């Protein structure tokens, strides 16, 4: 028999898959127990690996100085020659009916640029961006402003429309950039 040939499996009464002894509830219980045990083991292993790798991780504030650890979200994390910039929104204090996608995109991209530079990169060293839009109808307006930041060609990018964004913003952007200066 060749290794790619189909071999039917017959059902044995009283076996593991017997409907009398095998229920979704039993299966879920067994699976949860296995995953829980694996999770505890995985957490212990991750903890020891993290202790070894923390040395190269730099968490920075928005000025590129070491973060004080009090922020819930660190704006810049640098590790292994890469800069990770947390999602940036416009945080517009005005009334929602006056929000404009071009203005919001400019605010967000100016902040992304500032954070990348504070982390040791440049706009041209941005490797990847993820753009979140409050509505896909803002795609063209966002793109009009976005392309002005990348006259030498843009980075890899993903754009998605989401149900809502925090902070009174029509757009939020996070990115990964390469460190090109110390």
Secondary structure as UniProt FT lines:
FT   TURN            3..4
FT   TURN            13..14
FT   TURN            16..17
FT   TURN            19..21
FT   HELIX           24..53
FT   HELIX           54..56
FT   STRAND          58..60
FT   TURN            62..63
FT   STRAND          76..79
FT   TURN            80..81
FT   STRAND          82..89
FT   HELIX           96..98
FT   HELIX           101..118
FT   TURN            119..120
FT   HELIX           123..125
FT   STRAND          126..133
FT   HELIX           136..138
FT   HELIX           139..146
FT   HELIX           147..149
FT   TURN            151..152
FT   STRAND          156..161
FT   STRAND          171..178
//
